[in-house]
Amino acid sequence: MFSTFDLKEISKELSSIEKMRVDKIYQLGNEIRIKFFGRGREDLVIKPPLAVFITSYPKPAPKNPTWFAMLLRKHLKAMWLFKIEQYDFDRILMLSFGFYEDNNPVVKFVIIVEMFRDGNIILVNEDNVIVGILSREYMKDRTLAPKSNYDFPEKKKGFDITIDEIIELSREKEIVKELATQLNIGGLYAEEICLLAGVDKSSKNISQSDAAKIKKALHQLETQQKDPMIIKKNGELIDIPPYNLISYSSHEYTKERYETFSKALDEVYGKGESEEILKEELSAHQKKIEKYERMLKSQKDLYDSYIRERDIYKKMGDLAYEKYPIIEESIKVIEQAKKNYSLEDIKQKLLNNKLISDIDFKTGIITFNFDIKLPIELKKDVNENANLFYEKSKKMKRKIDGAKTAMDNTEVKLLKLKEEEEGLEIEIPKAIEKKVKEWYERFRWFTSSEGHIILGGRDASSNEVIVKKYMEDNDIYFHADAYGAPHVIIKEGNKATDVTINEAAIFAVSFSSLWKDGYGGGDAYWVTPDQVTKEAPSGEFLKKGAFAIKGKRNYLKSISIKLSIGITVDGKIMCGPDTPVQKHTVKSIKIMPGKHKKESFAKRIAKILETEDIDGIVQALPPGGCEIRGE
């Protein structure tokens, strides 16, 4: 459980992500992950009451977001994180979010993280009213529920406690227990203070001298030099303190030091838990594969039995015609014998007949003993009997076709599961290397064959930003003639030739809804920046991200929808038309609209491009399914 000292140190380190913006928010159990962008990417993990840290180890996002994650997304999407701070040296962390108004930061919401008891995460608005909460709590002195005001817990004594107050703490109870509770520092740090002071932790009614020593120890602990580490004993995790504590000075403890407290926490809760999740996923996946393998074996056995029955019935039909005279004569002899002998006498006379193995007058079937046993109905002639066998053979043919279809479907599912299993191989999770990103990487982008940066919006907000903030007079504006298309600009487009113009057209069309809808091509047009306006035509309204075009549009017709995705020499993921991507990347692959979901497709592409930046690939891919071109 996080202590006040843990929170003190981590809040200092987390100041590095202040002035970044919220991208995505996920919830996995009681753990909230907030992805920030602005200076590269940072993933913040809030895991009350255990830890808060920046992680380099991604976890798979849940398929269905929780209501709390959706609530946080709704209110915090694209907001700036202005401030992260510990509240009054308590086990409470506050994250303030908002927007800039006239270049001034205005806080709209605050996430309050309580790291005591079972932990909690509360979202409050600028009026300190609870908007959403992970776990509602109803107590005598506090109510934590939506629409209630958030009240901080009762304030404990601080490190400015006097010597007389320290003496008073020990009047009736052990000093270590009173320090732990009254100063809200927990048992570990209360014992550390006693060790630093050289005072017996179980002492009661301590002297002024011992109280002075404790006061001095409090100051020593408060000004302790940060030295983050993971403490283990006999290979088992014991603690993750931000300091080198006397409590862990014994030789039975092993210490692994880290550059930051966040990295130490990430090693345990990021890397360690990611590996456990992979193990669990792989185990569940393997069980699913085993289930389909059993199903496939059962289907194959049934399929083989149907084939055997089909062949036997076909052989019986052929044999009936082949032995036509024998069968017909035998039936005549039996029918004649029935006139002079009893049925039992006839059966007795046939006991030693090698040609006939059995006769059953109740069912009216005589079984001949040829290469195989051949049951013949006495009331039907040979032709009718043969046709019965052929009909049964045809019925088995239909069953065979059905079994084959079921078997093929199972094989497809099994193959897909085995392909997915490759992405679940258990190995030590690798930290994602954080790269410094260029300003244009927050958008869709590529570099044209002639070296022009070409940008495309990702959503309504970024479409608005591209046109309002980044489009300049010497640029060219592009748009696909289709619904759901991004705004695209060619930087310094007035210097571009038809080569770059055509590449921008491919980019604009390929990233429109035409890709998702599976079209092979579409039209695009370009205009100059002064033709793009926010002024809606009379009687119309332009929603966020939408602009009107004045004057003539320069159309490019029947532009093919096709892209390539590749990785540059400095590890950037670029997705755009074939020629510029091949020119500016060290490795690339051609793609087209398809049935594979982006997440699973990105894992496959990552292996081909030999990169671990799966998130970067997902962000670079067009909206909709994909597959590799040429397969």
C-alpha positions, 0 to 999 in steps of 0.5 A, spaced: 500 500 500 502 506 498 505 511 503 505 518 504 512 518 502 511 514 496 506 519 494 510 525 495 516 522 491 511 519 485 508 526 485 514 530 484 516 525 478 509 525 475 510 533 474 514 531 467 507 529 464 504 536 466 502 540 460 500 534 456 493 532 453 489 526 454 488 521 449 485 515 451 483 512 458 482 504 459 480 501 465 482 494 467 479 492 474 481 497 479 486 500 475 485 506 470 490 507 464 490 514 461 494 515 455 497 522 454 500 525 448 503 532 446 511 531 448 511 524 445 506 519 448 506 517 456 501 512 459 499 513 466 497 507 471 493 509 477 492 503 481 489 504 488 491 503 493 498 500 490 501 504 486 501 510 481 506 510 475 508 511 468 509 505 464 513 502 458 509 496 458 502 496 455 497 491 457 491 489 452 485 494 452 479 491 454 474 489 448 468 493 452 470 499 456 467 500 463 462 505 464 467 509 469 472 509 463 467 511 458 465 517 463 472 519 464 473 519 457 467 523 456 469 529 460 477 529 460 478 527 452 483 532 449 484 536 456 490 538 458 493 535 465 495 542 468 498 539 475 499 533 479 500 534 486 499 530 493 494 533 498 497 536 504 502 530 505 496 525 505 495 519 501 491 523 496 493 525 489 490 530 485 490 531 477 487 537 475 485 537 467 482 543 463 483 547 457 486 554 455 482 560 455 485 566 452 492 562 454 490 561 461 489 554 464 482 553 466 481 547 470 475 544 469 475 537 472 480 534 478 481 526 479 482 525 486 486 518 487 485 516 494 491 511 496 488 509 503 483 503 505 481 499 499 483 505 494 478 510 490 478 514 484 473 520 484 472 525 478 470 532 481 468 538 477 470 545 478 465 546 483 468 540 487 462 536 486 463 529 484 461 527 477 463 520 477 466 515 482 469 508 482 467 505 488 461 509 492 462 510 500 457 512 505 461 514 512 459 517 518 463 523 516 463 523 509 459 521 503 462 519 496 457 519 491 455 522 485 452 529 485 455 530 493 461 535 494 467 532 495 470 532 502 477 531 504 478 526 510 480 529 517 487 532 517 492 528 521 498 531 525 504 534 520 511 533 521 511 540 524 509 536 530 512 539 537 516 535 542 511 536 547 506 533 542 510 527 541 511 526 548 503 526 549 502 521 543 506 516 547 502 517 554 498 511 553 500 507 547 506 505 544 510 510 540 511 507 534 503 506 533 501 513 534 506 515 529 504 511 524 496 513 525 497 520 528 502 522 522 499 518 517 505 515 515 504 507 516 508 502 520 514 501 516 516 509 516 514 509 523 519 504 525 524 507 521 523 514 525 524 509 531 530 506 528 533 513 526 532 516 533 535 510 536 528 509 541 525 503 542 519 503 538 514 499 543 516 505 548 510 509 552 511 515 556 517 517 553 522 522 555 523 529 552 530 527 550 527 521 546 522 526 543 527 530 541 531 525 537 524 523 534 523 530 532 530 530 529 529 523 525 522 526 522 526 531 519 531 526 517 526 522 514 523 528 510 529 530 507 531 523 505 535 522 499 531 519 494 534 512 492 528 507 489 529 500 489 525 493 489 527 489 496 526 482 495 527 476 501 529 469 498 527 471 491 520 474 494 518 481 493 518 485 500 517 492 498 518 498 493 521 504 497 523 510 494 529 510 499 534 506 502 531 505 509 534 502 515 529 497 516 531 493 510 539 494 512 539 486 514 543 482 509 537 477 508 534 483 503 537 484 496 536 490 493 535 492 486 536 500 484 532 504 479 533 511 476 526 513 478 521 510 483 516 510 477 521 505 473 521 501 480 514 500 480 513 499 473 518 493 473 513 490 478 506 492 476 507 494 469 512 488 466 510 483 472 503 483 471 503 484 463 507 477 463 502 474 468 496 477 463 500 473 457 500 467 461 493 467 463 491 469 456 496 463 453 493 458 457 486 460 455 488 460 448 491 453 448 485 450 452 481 453 446 485 450 441 485 444 444 477 444 444 477 445 437 482 440 435 478 435 439 472 437 435 476 437 429 478 430 430 471 428 432 468 431 425 474 427 421 472 421 424 465 422 423 467 424 416 471 418 415 465 413 417 460 417 412 465 415 407 466 408 409 458 407 409 457 411 402 462 406 399 459 400 402 452 402 400 455 403 393 459 396 393 452 393 395 448 396 389 454 394 384 454 387 388 446 386 387 447 387 380 453 383 379 450 377 383 443 378 380 442 371 377 444 368 384 440 372 388 433 372 384 434 364 383 435 364 391 429 368 392 425 364 387 427 357 391 425 360 398 418 362 395 417 356 392 419 352 399 414 356 403 409 352 399 411 346 402 415 347 408 414 351 415 419 357 415 423 354 421 424 348 416 427 352 411 431 356 416 434 349 418 435 347 411 439 353 410 444 352 416 449 349 412 448 353 406 455 357 405 451 362 400 446 365 405 448 367 412 442 368 415 434 369 413 429 373 418 422 372 416 419 377 421 423 383 417 423 379 410 430 380 409 435 374 407 443 376 408 447 373 402 454 371 404 459 374 398 465 378 399 461 382 404 454 381 407 448 383 402 442 384 406 436 383 401 428 384 402 425 378 399 418 382 398 422 387 393 426 384 386 433 385 385 433 392 381 429 395 387 434 392 392 440 395 388 436 402 388 435 402 395 443 401 396 444 407 391 439 411 395 443 410 401 449 411 398 447 418 395 444 420 402 451 418 405 454 423 400 450 429 402 452 427 410 459 427 407 458 434 404 455 437 411 461 434 415 466 436 410 463 443 411 463 443 418 470 440 418 473 446 414 470 451 418 473 448 424 480 448 421 479 455 419 477 457 426 483 453 429 488 456 424 486 463 426 487 461 433 494 458 432 496 465 428 493 469 434 497 464 439 503 467 435 502 473 438 501 471 445 508 467 446 510 468 453 517 472 453 519 477 458 515 483 456 519 489 453 519 496 455 516 500 449 522 505 447 519 512 447 521 516 441 521 524 441 515 525 436 515 531 431 509 536 431 506 533 425 506 525 428 499 527 432 496 527 425 496 522 419 502 524 415 507 521 410 513 525 406 511 525 399 516 523 394 519 530 393 519 531 400 513 535 402 510 533 409 502 531 407 498 531 413 491 528 414 486 529 420 484 523 425 477 526 427 473 532 428 478 536 433 484 534 429 481 536 422 479 543 425 486 544 428 489 542 421 486 547 417 485 553 423 492 552 426 497 549 421 494 550 414 498 556 411 498 561 405 503 557 401 499 550 402 494 546 398 488 543 401 485 536 399 479 532 400 476 526 398 469 527 394 466 522 400 463 522 406 468 521 412 474 524 409 479 527 413 482 534 411 489 533 408 494 539 406 500 539 403 505 543 406 508 548 401 504 545 396 505 551 392 512 548 390 509 541 389 509 538 382 503 533 379 507 527 383 506 530 390 499 532 388 497 525 385 500 522 392 496 527 396 490 525 392 491 517 394 492 519 401 486 523 401 481 518 398 485 512 402 483 515 408 476 516 407 470 512 408 471 509 402 477 504 405 472 502 410 466 500 405 471 496 401 471 501 395 477 500 390 477 507 388 474 514 388 475 522 387 478 527 390 479 535 389 484 540 391 483 548 392 488 553 395 487 555 403 483 562 401 478 557 398 477 554 405 472 557 410 468 556 416 462 561 413 457 556 412 452 557 406 446 561 407 441 556 411 446 551 413 450 549 419 457 547 419 459 542 425 466 541 428 471 539 424 467 541 417 469 547 413 466 550 406 469 551 400 469 557 395 470 557 388 472 552 383 475 545 385 480 542 382 478 534 381 482 528 380 478 522 378 478 515 379 484 515 384 486 508 386 485 506 394 491 503 396 497 504 401 503 502 404 506 502 411 513 502 413 518 504 418 523 509 417 530 509 419 529 513 426 523 508 427 517 512 425 511 509 422 509 512 416 503 510 412 501 513 405 502 511 397 506 506 395 512 510 392 513 515 397 513 510 403 518 505 399 522 511 398 523 514 405 522 507 409 527 502 410 522 496 410 515 497 408 509 492 406 503 494 401 496 494 404 489 494 402 482 494 405 480 487 408 477 483 413 482 483 418 481 488 424 486 493 425 489 491 432 490 483 430 493 486 423 498 491 427 501 485 431 502 482 424 505 488 421 509 489 427 513 482 426 514 484 418 517 491 420 521 488 426 518 493 431 514 493 437 511 499 436 504 496 435 500 502 438 504 506 432 501 502 427 494 502 429 494 509 429 497 509 422 492 504 419 486 507 415 479 506 419 476 499 417 479 492 416 486 491 412 490 485 409 496 485 405 496 486 398 498 481 394 496 475 398 
